[in-house]
Amino acid sequence: MLYLIAQWVEFEGLANLVRYQTFRAGATLMTALLIGLVIGPRFINMLRVRQGKGQPIREDGPKTHLAKRGTPTMGGLMILTSLVIAMLLWMDLSNPFIWACLAVTIGFGLIGFLDDYDKVSKSSHKGVPGRVRLLAEFAVAGVASWMIVSQISTDLYVPFFSGRVIPLGPFYYVFAAFVIVGAGNAVNLTDGLDGLATMPVIIAAGTFAIICYLVGRTDYSAYLGIPYVPGAGELAIFCAAIMGAGLAFLWFNAPPAAVFMGDTGSLALGGALGAIAVAAHHEVVLAIVGGLFVLEAASVIIQVFFFKRTGKRVFRMAPIHHHFEQLGWAESTVVIRFWIVSIILALMGLATLKLR
């Protein structure tokens, strides 16, 4: 909103900074952070009163998790509130990428909310049936993919190679939807320990803030040999909003968590990262930067596949963070070591920008 006002009014001096993406990215991060910190306590108290018993804890999970009974969930509402307000305040609302990514964020957040509500109201960990949820996710992702792909090419860019592309044609719409849905569910599976998913999402968002800014500049994209996507630079501000809202949530989600983000937050944030990666034409790089999320999702797929066919488990428990808990790692040890892995993967993802 402020950017559009700046376009209509001849701002001078410090007010002219509103025109610069880098300034608005920093301002968006701080705005989302402050809003999240201010509304956090009230949100948590409201959720605690309304939910009573809080998020259902699986009886067959790690025994240490039973102590978390009564912790409210749906903390993703706090993330979405601070993120959306900060975005609407600082972003260029005429940018189509913004509305596509926002549609995924809110749409996936709503799906996650319905799933969380079903779990809390029925005191069950099952939630909305998986097929129904996936169908709704693909519907949202399909609309967002159409909005994004109408602004970009249908080529899949391969990292480590300059100018190498795989022309997907109409199949790119399907591919883009799979990326968005896959990212949303991968982050959702990672959200199993206090702070485990939050910091990797913040790290991935920070990485893509840099990537989006670079692909939105003709000079930098030409120098690095990466695709130039007009308007994608504005998504750096979207990433900053995710970082600010995520940091505010982490303040309350740090062990021992006062609130869980639930599917409301994890699906929304994962879907947002997927949509941003598609818009920036760095879908493959997302698999590197978000390698932790890929590993978590892969561990579940592998576990289910082998158990159905052999009756044996590859991991002691899936997703893989529970496997390490079963090996005797303390929850805080798992979380911090996974954070370290996320930082390493983010640096590897950034390295692909130059290694072409």
C-alpha positions in Angstrom: 0.0 0.0 0.0 2.7 2.5 0.9 4.6 1.7 -2.3 1.5 2.5 -4.4 1.1 5.7 -2.5 4.8 6.5 -3.2 4.0 6.0 -6.9 1.2 8.6 -6.8 2.9 11.1 -4.5 6.3 12.6 -5.0 8.0 11.5 -1.8 11.3 13.2 -1.0 14.1 12.6 1.5 13.8 9.5 3.8 10.2 8.9 2.6 11.6 8.2 -0.9 13.2 5.0 0.5 9.7 3.4 0.2 10.5 3.0 -3.5 13.4 0.7 -2.9 12.9 -3.1 -2.6 15.7 -3.6 -0.1 14.4 -0.9 2.3 10.8 -2.4 2.0 12.2 -5.9 2.6 13.8 -4.8 5.9 10.7 -2.8 6.9 8.4 -5.7 6.2 10.6 -8.1 8.3 10.5 -5.7 11.2 6.8 -5.0 10.8 5.9 -8.7 10.8 8.2 -9.3 13.7 6.8 -6.6 15.9 3.2 -7.5 15.1 3.8 -11.1 15.9 5.5 -10.3 19.2 2.6 -7.9 20.2 -0.3 -10.2 19.3 1.5 -13.4 20.3 0.5 -13.6 24.0 -3.2 -12.7 23.3 -3.3 -15.3 20.5 -1.9 -18.0 22.7 -4.3 -17.2 25.6 -7.2 -17.2 23.2 -6.2 -20.6 21.7 -5.6 -22.1 25.1 -9.1 -21.0 26.4 -10.9 -22.2 23.2 -9.0 -25.5 22.7 -8.9 -26.7 26.3 -6.8 -29.9 25.9 -4.8 -28.4 23.1 -3.3 -30.5 20.3 -3.8 -34.2 20.6 -0.6 -36.1 21.3 0.0 -39.5 19.7 0.2 -42.4 22.2 2.5 -44.3 19.9 5.0 -41.4 19.6 8.0 -40.6 21.7 7.1 -40.8 25.4 8.7 -37.5 26.1 6.0 -35.8 24.0 3.3 -36.8 26.4 4.4 -33.9 28.6 3.3 -31.5 25.9 -0.4 -32.3 26.4 -2.4 -29.1 26.8 -0.2 -27.0 24.5 -2.5 -25.1 22.1 -2.1 -25.5 18.4 -3.1 -23.3 15.3 -0.3 -20.9 16.1 -0.1 -20.5 12.4 -2.9 -18.0 12.7 -0.5 -15.7 14.4 2.0 -16.1 11.7 -0.5 -15.5 8.9 -1.9 -12.4 10.6 1.5 -10.7 11.0 2.7 -11.8 7.6 -0.4 -10.6 5.7 -0.6 -7.2 7.5 3.1 -6.5 6.9 2.8 -7.6 3.2 -0.2 -5.4 2.5 1.5 -2.5 4.1 4.8 -2.6 2.2 4.5 -4.6 -1.0 3.7 -3.5 -4.5 0.1 -4.8 -4.7 0.0 -4.5 -8.5 2.5 -7.4 -8.8 0.7 -10.6 -9.9 3.3 -12.8 -8.3 2.3 -11.4 -4.9 -1.3 -12.3 -5.2 -0.5 -15.8 -6.5 1.8 -16.5 -3.6 -0.6 -14.9 -1.1 -3.4 -17.1 -2.5 -1.3 -20.2 -1.8 -0.4 -19.0 1.7 -4.0 -18.2 2.7 -5.5 -21.2 0.9 -3.1 -23.7 2.4 -3.5 -22.0 5.7 -7.3 -22.4 5.6 -6.9 -26.1 4.7 -4.5 -26.6 7.6 -6.9 -24.7 9.9 -9.7 -27.0 9.0 -7.4 -30.0 9.6 -6.3 -28.6 13.0 -9.9 -27.8 14.0 -11.0 -31.3 13.2 -8.2 -32.8 15.3 -8.9 -30.5 18.3 -12.6 -30.8 18.2 -12.6 -34.5 18.0 -9.5 -35.0 20.2 -7.9 -37.1 17.5 -4.7 -36.8 15.5 -6.4 -38.0 12.3 -7.9 -34.7 11.0 -9.3 -34.2 7.6 -9.0 -37.3 5.3 -5.7 -37.2 3.4 -7.3 -37.5 -0.1 -9.7 -34.6 0.6 -6.9 -32.4 1.8 -4.6 -33.2 -1.1 -7.5 -32.5 -3.6 -8.0 -29.1 -1.9 -4.3 -28.4 -2.0 -4.0 -29.2 -5.7 -7.0 -27.0 -6.4 -5.4 -24.0 -4.7 -1.9 -24.8 -6.2 -3.5 -25.2 -9.7 -5.0 -21.7 -9.6 -1.7 -20.2 -8.3 0.3 -22.1 -10.9 -1.9 -20.7 -13.7 -1.4 -17.2 -12.3 2.4 -17.6 -12.0 3.0 -19.4 -15.3 1.1 -16.8 -17.2 3.9 -14.4 -16.3 6.9 -16.7 -17.0 8.1 -19.3 -19.4 7.4 -23.0 -19.2 11.1 -24.0 -19.1 12.6 -25.8 -16.2 16.1 -24.3 -15.4 18.8 -26.7 -14.3 21.2 -25.4 -11.7 25.0 -25.7 -12.2 24.5 -25.2 -16.0 24.2 -21.8 -17.6 21.4 -21.5 -20.1 20.4 -25.2 -19.8 16.6 -25.7 -19.7 14.1 -28.5 -20.0 11.1 -27.3 -22.0 8.1 -28.7 -20.2 5.4 -26.9 -22.2 1.9 -27.4 -20.8 3.2 -30.0 -18.4 4.9 -27.2 -16.5 1.5 -26.2 -14.9 1.3 -29.7 -13.4 4.9 -29.6 -12.3 4.4 -26.2 -10.7 1.4 -27.5 -8.7 3.4 -30.5 -7.6 6.2 -28.3 -6.3 3.8 -26.2 -4.3 1.9 -29.1 -2.8 5.1 -31.1 -2.2 6.7 -28.1 -0.4 3.6 -27.6 1.7 3.4 -31.2 2.9 7.2 -31.6 3.4 7.2 -28.6 5.8 4.1 -30.0 7.5 5.9 -33.4 8.1 8.9 -31.6 9.5 6.8 -29.7 12.1 7.1 -32.3 14.8 9.4 -30.8 17.4 9.5 -27.4 19.1 11.1 -25.0 16.7 12.2 -27.7 14.3 10.3 -26.4 11.2 10.2 -22.7 12.1 13.9 -22.0 11.8 14.5 -24.0 8.6 11.6 -22.1 7.0 13.2 -18.8 8.1 16.5 -19.9 6.6 14.9 -21.0 3.3 12.9 -17.7 3.1 16.1 -15.7 3.7 17.9 -17.6 0.9 15.1 -17.1 -1.5 14.9 -13.4 -0.6 18.4 -13.2 -2.1 17.5 -15.3 -5.1 14.3 -13.4 -5.9 16.1 -10.1 -5.7 18.8 -11.3 -8.1 16.4 -12.9 -10.7 14.4 -9.7 -10.6 17.4 -7.6 -11.8 18.6 -7.8 -15.4 22.2 -6.9 -14.5 22.7 -9.5 -11.7 20.8 -12.3 -13.5 22.9 -11.7 -16.7 26.1 -11.7 -14.7 25.2 -14.9 -12.8 23.7 -16.7 -15.8 20.3 -17.2 -14.0 16.9 -16.6 -15.5 15.6 -13.0 -15.4 12.0 -12.8 -14.2 10.5 -9.3 -14.3 8.7 -8.5 -11.1 10.2 -11.4 -9.1 12.3 -9.1 -7.1 9.2 -8.0 -5.2 9.0 -11.6 -3.8 12.1 -10.8 -1.7 9.8 -8.7 0.4 7.4 -11.6 0.7 10.3 -13.7 1.9 11.2 -11.0 4.4 7.6 -11.1 5.7 7.9 -14.9 6.3 11.2 -14.3 8.1 9.7 -11.7 10.4 6.5 -13.6 11.2 8.6 -16.8 11.7 11.0 -15.1 14.1 8.1 -13.7 16.1 6.5 -17.2 16.3 9.8 -18.8 17.2 9.9 -16.5 20.3 6.9 -18.5 21.6 7.6 -21.8 19.9 11.1 -22.2 21.3 11.5 -25.2 23.7 9.4 -25.7 25.7 6.8 -24.4 23.2 4.0 -22.3 24.5 2.1 -22.9 21.2 2.4 -25.2 18.1 2.0 -23.7 14.6 -0.1 -26.7 13.5 -1.0 -27.5 10.0 -2.4 -24.0 9.8 1.2 -22.6 9.8 3.3 -25.4 8.3 1.1 -26.0 5.2 0.9 -22.2 4.6 4.6 -21.6 4.9 5.6 -24.6 2.9 3.2 -23.8 0.1 4.4 -20.2 0.1 8.0 -21.3 -0.3 7.0 -23.6 -3.2 5.1 -20.8 -5.0 8.0 -18.4 -4.5 10.4 -21.0 -6.0 8.2 -21.5 -9.0 7.8 -17.8 -9.6 11.6 -17.3 -9.4 12.2 -20.3 -11.7 14.4 -22.0 -9.0 12.3 -25.0 -8.3 15.3 -27.4 -8.3 17.2 -25.1 -6.0 14.3 -25.3 -3.5 14.9 -29.0 -3.3 18.5 -28.2 -2.2 17.8 -25.3 0.1 14.8 -27.1 1.6 16.7 -30.4 1.6 15.8 -31.0 5.2 12.1 -30.9 4.3 12.8 -33.3 1.4 14.6 -35.7 3.8 11.7 -35.6 6.2 9.1 -36.3 3.5 11.3 -39.0 1.9 11.7 -40.8 5.3 7.9 -41.1 5.6 7.5 -42.4 2.0 10.3 -44.9 2.4 8.9 -46.1 5.8 5.4 -46.6 4.4 6.7 -48.2 1.2 8.9 -50.8 2.9 6.5 -51.6 5.7 3.6 -52.3 3.4 5.8 -54.7 1.3 8.0 -56.3 3.9 6.3 -55.6 7.3 9.6 -54.2 8.5 10.6 -50.6 9.3 13.7 -48.8 7.8 13.6 -46.2 10.6 12.6 -46.7 14.2 10.0 -44.1 13.6 9.1 -41.6 10.8 9.4 -38.8 10.1 13.2 -39.1 10.6 13.4 -36.6 13.4 11.6 -39.1 15.6 14.1 -41.8 14.5 16.9 -39.8 16.1 14.8 -39.3 19.2 14.3 -43.1 19.4 18.1 -43.4 19.2 18.4 -41.4 22.4 19.0 -37.9 21.1 17.5 -35.2 23.2 14.8 -33.1 21.4 16.9 -30.0 21.6 19.9 -31.8 20.1 17.8 -33.0 17.2 16.4 -29.5 16.6 19.7 -27.6 16.7 21.5 -30.2 14.6 18.8 -30.0 12.0 19.0 -26.2 12.0 22.7 -26.6 11.3 21.9 -28.9 8.4 19.5 -26.3 7.0 22.1 -23.6 7.1 24.6 -25.8 5.2 21.9 -26.7 2.6 21.0 -23.0 2.2 24.7 -22.1 1.5 24.8 -25.0 -1.1 21.7 -23.6 -2.7 23.2 -20.1 -2.9 26.4 -21.6 -4.4 24.4 -22.8 -7.4 23.9 -19.2 -8.4 27.6 -18.9 -9.3 28.5 -22.5 -10.2 27.0 -22.3 -13.7 
